Amino acid sequence: MSRHLADHRAQSDGGRLKHFYRIEKTGDADGIHPSSRALHKRPLSRDSAKRVENFTRIERETTA
């Protein structure tokens, strides 16, 4: 049994992917704000011990 006519999607030419690659290649000139780029480039510095402590506190159902 084949699919109904409405269940078939039209072939995509990859437009979304093309636009994504264009934005990535051109960088700031095409719309990526410098502050957003800075946030993506900054190193992740998290205190894992404090994070685990907070999760265990939540697990024990106590508040600060």
Biopython code that builds the backbone (N, CA, C, O; Angstrom):
import numpy as np
from Bio.PDB.StructureBuilder import StructureBuilder

atoms = [
    (1, "MET", "N", (0.849, -1.168, 0.000)),
    (1, "MET", "CA", (0.000, 0.000, 0.000)),
    (1, "MET", "C", (0.899, 1.236, 0.000)),
    (1, "MET", "O", (1.848, 1.319, 0.779)),
    (2, "SER", "N", (0.607, 2.164, -0.847)),
    (2, "SER", "CA", (1.427, 3.365, -0.946)),
    (2, "SER", "C", (0.831, 4.483, -0.093)),
    (2, "SER", "O", (-0.306, 4.406, 0.372)),
    (3, "ARG", "N", (1.627, 5.500, 0.089)),
    (3, "ARG", "CA", (1.170, 6.645, 0.878)),
    (3, "ARG", "C", (0.125, 7.455, 0.126)),
    (3, "ARG", "O", (0.030, 7.420, -1.101)),
    (4, "HIS", "N", (-0.641, 8.175, 0.905)),
    (4, "HIS", "CA", (-1.626, 9.074, 0.331)),
    (4, "HIS", "C", (-0.890, 10.234, -0.336)),
    (4, "HIS", "O", (0.241, 10.541, 0.040)),
    (5, "LEU", "N", (-1.494, 10.860, -1.289)),
    (5, "LEU", "CA", (-0.889, 11.954, -2.034)),
    (5, "LEU", "C", (-0.457, 13.089, -1.100)),
    (5, "LEU", "O", (0.577, 13.714, -1.335)),
    (6, "ALA", "N", (-1.221, 13.362, -0.060)),
    (6, "ALA", "CA", (-0.903, 14.444, 0.881)),
    (6, "ALA", "C", (0.270, 14.088, 1.800)),
    (6, "ALA", "O", (0.836, 14.975, 2.439)),
    (7, "ASP", "N", (0.642, 12.805, 1.878)),
    (7, "ASP", "CA", (1.717, 12.378, 2.766)),
    (7, "ASP", "C", (3.095, 12.466, 2.136)),
    (7, "ASP", "O", (4.085, 12.150, 2.795)),
    (8, "HIS", "N", (3.188, 12.880, 0.906)),
    (8, "HIS", "CA", (4.475, 13.007, 0.230)),
    (8, "HIS", "C", (4.983, 14.439, 0.341)),
    (8, "HIS", "O", (4.254, 15.388, 0.053)),
    (9, "ARG", "N", (6.217, 14.587, 0.753)),
    (9, "ARG", "CA", (6.810, 15.923, 0.829)),
    (9, "ARG", "C", (7.505, 16.252, -0.483)),
    (9, "ARG", "O", (8.007, 15.374, -1.185)),
    (10, "ALA", "N", (7.519, 17.520, -0.787)),
    (10, "ALA", "CA", (8.236, 17.961, -1.982)),
    (10, "ALA", "C", (9.736, 17.916, -1.705)),
    (10, "ALA", "O", (10.166, 18.128, -0.571)),
    (11, "GLN", "N", (10.516, 17.647, -2.717)),
    (11, "GLN", "CA", (11.954, 17.598, -2.562)),
    (11, "GLN", "C", (12.483, 18.974, -2.190)),
    (11, "GLN", "O", (12.070, 19.986, -2.757)),
    (12, "SER", "N", (13.392, 19.001, -1.242)),
    (12, "SER", "CA", (13.990, 20.254, -0.795)),
    (12, "SER", "C", (15.300, 20.476, -1.540)),
    (12, "SER", "O", (16.016, 19.527, -1.860)),
    (13, "ASP", "N", (15.600, 21.725, -1.808)),
    (13, "ASP", "CA", (16.866, 22.023, -2.462)),
    (13, "ASP", "C", (17.948, 22.388, -1.441)),
    (13, "ASP", "O", (19.026, 22.849, -1.817)),
    (14, "GLY", "N", (17.661, 22.183, -0.152)),
    (14, "GLY", "CA", (18.643, 22.452, 0.881)),
    (14, "GLY", "C", (18.812, 23.919, 1.188)),
    (14, "GLY", "O", (19.906, 24.344, 1.559)),
    (15, "GLY", "N", (17.773, 24.700, 1.047)),
    (15, "GLY", "CA", (17.848, 26.143, 1.242)),
    (15, "GLY", "C", (18.255, 26.549, 2.646)),
    (15, "GLY", "O", (19.050, 27.473, 2.817)),
    (16, "ARG", "N", (17.720, 25.870, 3.655)),
    (16, "ARG", "CA", (18.053, 26.224, 5.027)),
    (16, "ARG", "C", (19.534, 25.981, 5.300)),
    (16, "ARG", "O", (20.204, 26.800, 5.930)),
    (17, "LEU", "N", (20.027, 24.863, 4.825)),
    (17, "LEU", "CA", (21.432, 24.537, 5.044)),
    (17, "LEU", "C", (22.349, 25.510, 4.310)),
    (17, "LEU", "O", (23.389, 25.902, 4.839)),
    (18, "LYS", "N", (21.974, 25.896, 3.110)),
    (18, "LYS", "CA", (22.765, 26.870, 2.350)),
    (18, "LYS", "C", (22.858, 28.188, 3.102)),
    (18, "LYS", "O", (23.934, 28.777, 3.205)),
    (19, "HIS", "N", (21.734, 28.647, 3.625)),
    (19, "HIS", "CA", (21.730, 29.911, 4.364)),
    (19, "HIS", "C", (22.546, 29.809, 5.643)),
    (19, "HIS", "O", (23.240, 30.755, 6.015)),
    (20, "PHE", "N", (22.469, 28.672, 6.314)),
    (20, "PHE", "CA", (23.260, 28.475, 7.522)),
    (20, "PHE", "C", (24.747, 28.560, 7.205)),
    (20, "PHE", "O", (25.491, 29.247, 7.905)),
    (21, "TYR", "N", (25.185, 27.874, 6.160)),
    (21, "TYR", "CA", (26.600, 27.906, 5.778)),
    (21, "TYR", "C", (27.026, 29.308, 5.361)),
    (21, "TYR", "O", (28.141, 29.733, 5.663)),
    (22, "ARG", "N", (26.153, 30.025, 4.673)),
    (22, "ARG", "CA", (26.488, 31.383, 4.255)),
    (22, "ARG", "C", (26.706, 32.278, 5.473)),
    (22, "ARG", "O", (27.651, 33.067, 5.507)),
    (23, "ILE", "N", (25.839, 32.155, 6.461)),
    (23, "ILE", "CA", (25.987, 32.954, 7.675)),
    (23, "ILE", "C", (27.271, 32.589, 8.403)),
    (23, "ILE", "O", (27.975, 33.477, 8.884)),
    (24, "GLU", "N", (27.589, 31.313, 8.494)),
    (24, "GLU", "CA", (28.799, 30.872, 9.178)),
    (24, "GLU", "C", (30.058, 31.363, 8.465)),
    (24, "GLU", "O", (31.030, 31.746, 9.116)),
    (25, "LYS", "N", (30.045, 31.353, 7.141)),
    (25, "LYS", "CA", (31.230, 31.759, 6.383)),
    (25, "LYS", "C", (31.471, 33.260, 6.439)),
    (25, "LYS", "O", (32.613, 33.703, 6.562)),
    (26, "THR", "N", (30.404, 34.044, 6.349)),
    (26, "THR", "CA", (30.580, 35.487, 6.277)),
    (26, "THR", "C", (30.834, 36.115, 7.633)),
    (26, "THR", "O", (31.410, 37.200, 7.705)),
    (27, "GLY", "N", (30.425, 35.469, 8.701)),
    (27, "GLY", "CA", (30.715, 35.989, 10.029)),
    (27, "GLY", "C", (29.887, 37.191, 10.408)),
    (27, "GLY", "O", (28.672, 37.203, 10.208)),
    (28, "ASP", "N", (30.543, 38.218, 10.962)),
    (28, "ASP", "CA", (29.830, 39.372, 11.512)),
    (28, "ASP", "C", (29.122, 40.200, 10.455)),
    (28, "ASP", "O", (28.135, 40.866, 10.766)),
    (29, "ALA", "N", (29.584, 40.180, 9.241)),
    (29, "ALA", "CA", (29.016, 41.035, 8.202)),
    (29, "ALA", "C", (27.570, 40.672, 7.881)),
    (29, "ALA", "O", (26.824, 41.496, 7.351)),
    (30, "ASP", "N", (27.179, 39.458, 8.197)),
    (30, "ASP", "CA", (25.850, 39.036, 7.773)),
    (30, "ASP", "C", (24.863, 38.871, 8.919)),
    (30, "ASP", "O", (23.846, 38.199, 8.748)),
    (31, "GLY", "N", (25.127, 39.460, 10.082)),
    (31, "GLY", "CA", (24.085, 39.469, 11.086)),
    (31, "GLY", "C", (24.418, 38.899, 12.439)),
    (31, "GLY", "O", (23.601, 39.035, 13.350)),
    (32, "ILE", "N", (25.556, 38.272, 12.638)),
    (32, "ILE", "CA", (25.883, 37.761, 13.961)),
    (32, "ILE", "C", (26.454, 38.908, 14.781)),
    (32, "ILE", "O", (27.482, 39.487, 14.429)),
    (33, "HIS", "N", (25.790, 39.222, 15.854)),
    (33, "HIS", "CA", (26.203, 40.347, 16.685)),
    (33, "HIS", "C", (27.516, 40.012, 17.404)),
    (33, "HIS", "O", (27.697, 38.880, 17.852)),
    (34, "PRO", "N", (28.429, 40.976, 17.520)),
    (34, "PRO", "CA", (29.714, 40.722, 18.170)),
    (34, "PRO", "C", (29.585, 40.212, 19.606)),
    (34, "PRO", "O", (30.409, 39.411, 20.047)),
    (35, "SER", "N", (28.578, 40.658, 20.332)),
    (35, "SER", "CA", (28.428, 40.172, 21.705)),
    (35, "SER", "C", (28.035, 38.694, 21.727)),
    (35, "SER", "O", (28.454, 37.953, 22.616)),
    (36, "SER", "N", (27.230, 38.265, 20.751)),
    (36, "SER", "CA", (26.878, 36.851, 20.664)),
    (36, "SER", "C", (28.101, 36.013, 20.347)),
    (36, "SER", "O", (28.294, 34.943, 20.926)),
    (37, "ARG", "N", (28.928, 36.494, 19.431)),
    (37, "ARG", "CA", (30.142, 35.772, 19.087)),
    (37, "ARG", "C", (31.074, 35.680, 20.296)),
    (37, "ARG", "O", (31.702, 34.645, 20.517)),
    (38, "ALA", "N", (31.164, 36.755, 21.078)),
    (38, "ALA", "CA", (32.020, 36.758, 22.271)),
    (38, "ALA", "C", (31.524, 35.740, 23.297)),
    (38, "ALA", "O", (32.325, 35.064, 23.942)),
    (39, "LEU", "N", (30.208, 35.631, 23.445)),
    (39, "LEU", "CA", (29.661, 34.653, 24.377)),
    (39, "LEU", "C", (29.979, 33.226, 23.949)),
    (39, "LEU", "O", (30.248, 32.370, 24.791)),
    (40, "HIS", "N", (29.949, 32.968, 22.654)),
    (40, "HIS", "CA", (30.261, 31.630, 22.166)),
    (40, "HIS", "C", (31.734, 31.297, 22.309)),
    (40, "HIS", "O", (32.092, 30.132, 22.488)),
    (41, "LYS", "N", (32.589, 32.299, 22.234)),
    (41, "LYS", "CA", (34.030, 32.050, 22.291)),
    (41, "LYS", "C", (34.583, 31.998, 23.703)),
    (41, "LYS", "O", (35.675, 31.470, 23.913)),
    (42, "ARG", "N", (33.858, 32.534, 24.678)),
    (42, "ARG", "CA", (34.416, 32.571, 26.026)),
    (42, "ARG", "C", (34.438, 31.169, 26.628)),
    (42, "ARG", "O", (33.543, 30.359, 26.382)),
    (43, "PRO", "N", (35.459, 30.901, 27.407)),
    (43, "PRO", "CA", (35.592, 29.549, 27.982)),
    (43, "PRO", "C", (34.532, 29.282, 29.045)),
    (43, "PRO", "O", (34.082, 30.188, 29.746)),
    (44, "LEU", "N", (34.156, 28.034, 29.141)),
    (44, "LEU", "CA", (33.206, 27.647, 30.170)),
    (44, "LEU", "C", (33.975, 27.434, 31.466)),
    (44, "LEU", "O", (34.882, 26.604, 31.531)),
    (45, "SER", "N", (33.616, 28.171, 32.471)),
    (45, "SER", "CA", (34.272, 27.997, 33.765)),
    (45, "SER", "C", (33.186, 27.817, 34.820)),
    (45, "SER", "O", (32.548, 28.771, 35.265)),
    (46, "ARG", "N", (33.005, 26.581, 35.193)),
    (46, "ARG", "CA", (31.989, 26.266, 36.191)),
    (46, "ARG", "C", (32.646, 25.529, 37.342)),
    (46, "ARG", "O", (33.541, 24.705, 37.148)),
    (47, "ASP", "N", (32.196, 25.833, 38.514)),
    (47, "ASP", "CA", (32.676, 25.134, 39.685)),
    (47, "ASP", "C", (31.832, 23.875, 39.849)),
    (47, "ASP", "O", (30.711, 23.934, 40.355)),
    (48, "SER", "N", (32.379, 22.726, 39.415)),
    (48, "SER", "CA", (31.589, 21.509, 39.442)),
    (48, "SER", "C", (31.215, 21.078, 40.848)),
    (48, "SER", "O", (30.144, 20.505, 41.048)),
    (49, "ALA", "N", (32.067, 21.339, 41.821)),
    (49, "ALA", "CA", (31.738, 20.947, 43.185)),
    (49, "ALA", "C", (30.501, 21.709, 43.675)),
    (49, "ALA", "O", (29.623, 21.127, 44.312)),
    (50, "LYS", "N", (30.434, 22.977, 43.384)),
    (50, "LYS", "CA", (29.286, 23.781, 43.789)),
    (50, "LYS", "C", (28.032, 23.313, 43.062)),
    (50, "LYS", "O", (26.941, 23.302, 43.633)),
    (51, "ARG", "N", (28.191, 22.933, 41.823)),
    (51, "ARG", "CA", (27.056, 22.461, 41.037)),
    (51, "ARG", "C", (26.505, 21.156, 41.617)),
    (51, "ARG", "O", (25.293, 20.989, 41.746)),
    (52, "VAL", "N", (27.400, 20.239, 41.961)),
    (52, "VAL", "CA", (26.978, 18.969, 42.558)),
    (52, "VAL", "C", (26.306, 19.227, 43.901)),
    (52, "VAL", "O", (25.310, 18.586, 44.239)),
    (53, "GLU", "N", (26.850, 20.157, 44.654)),
    (53, "GLU", "CA", (26.260, 20.500, 45.943)),
    (53, "GLU", "C", (24.823, 21.003, 45.768)),
    (53, "GLU", "O", (23.932, 20.638, 46.536)),
    (54, "ASN", "N", (24.610, 21.831, 44.766)),
    (54, "ASN", "CA", (23.260, 22.342, 44.513)),
    (54, "ASN", "C", (22.304, 21.228, 44.097)),
    (54, "ASN", "O", (21.151, 21.204, 44.529)),
    (55, "PHE", "N", (22.777, 20.306, 43.259)),
    (55, "PHE", "CA", (21.922, 19.198, 42.845)),
    (55, "PHE", "C", (21.563, 18.303, 44.025)),
    (55, "PHE", "O", (20.419, 17.864, 44.146)),
    (56, "THR", "N", (22.529, 18.031, 44.894)),
    (56, "THR", "CA", (22.226, 17.189, 46.053)),
    (56, "THR", "C", (21.273, 17.895, 47.005)),
    (56, "THR", "O", (20.425, 17.247, 47.618)),
    (57, "ARG", "N", (21.396, 19.211, 47.142)),
    (57, "ARG", "CA", (20.488, 19.978, 47.980)),
    (57, "ARG", "C", (19.065, 19.888, 47.422)),
    (57, "ARG", "O", (18.107, 19.725, 48.178)),
    (58, "ILE", "N", (18.933, 19.992, 46.120)),
    (58, "ILE", "CA", (17.615, 19.877, 45.491)),
    (58, "ILE", "C", (17.065, 18.465, 45.699)),
    (58, "ILE", "O", (15.879, 18.283, 45.976)),
    (59, "GLU", "N", (17.940, 17.476, 45.562)),
    (59, "GLU", "CA", (17.518, 16.093, 45.727)),
    (59, "GLU", "C", (17.003, 15.842, 47.156)),
    (59, "GLU", "O", (16.047, 15.090, 47.348)),
    (60, "ARG", "N", (17.627, 16.460, 48.137)),
    (60, "ARG", "CA", (17.199, 16.295, 49.525)),
    (60, "ARG", "C", (16.010, 17.188, 49.859)),
    (60, "ARG", "O", (15.485, 17.140, 50.971)),
    (61, "GLU", "N", (15.590, 17.996, 48.906)),
    (61, "GLU", "CA", (14.436, 18.888, 49.035)),
    (61, "GLU", "C", (14.616, 19.918, 50.145)),
    (61, "GLU", "O", (13.690, 20.191, 50.909)),
    (62, "THR", "N", (15.797, 20.477, 50.222)),
    (62, "THR", "CA", (16.024, 21.572, 51.157)),
    (62, "THR", "C", (16.272, 22.835, 50.372)),
    (62, "THR", "O", (16.661, 22.777, 49.206)),
    (63, "THR", "N", (16.057, 23.959, 50.984)),
    (63, "THR", "CA", (16.281, 25.231, 50.315)),
    (63, "THR", "C", (17.438, 25.955, 50.976)),
    (63, "THR", "O", (17.898, 25.579, 52.055)),
    (64, "ALA", "N", (17.891, 26.987, 50.315)),
    (64, "ALA", "CA", (19.031, 27.743, 50.807)),
    (64, "ALA", "C", (18.706, 28.304, 52.156)),
    (64, "ALA", "O", (19.537, 28.983, 52.759)),
]
sb = StructureBuilder()
sb.init_structure("model")
sb.init_model(0)
sb.init_chain("A")
sb.init_seg("    ")
for serial, (resi, resn, name, xyz) in enumerate(atoms, 1):
    if name == "N":
        sb.init_residue(resn, " ", resi, " ")
    sb.init_atom(name, np.array(xyz, "f"), 0.0, 1.0, " ", f" {name:<3s}", serial, name[0])
structure = sb.get_structure()
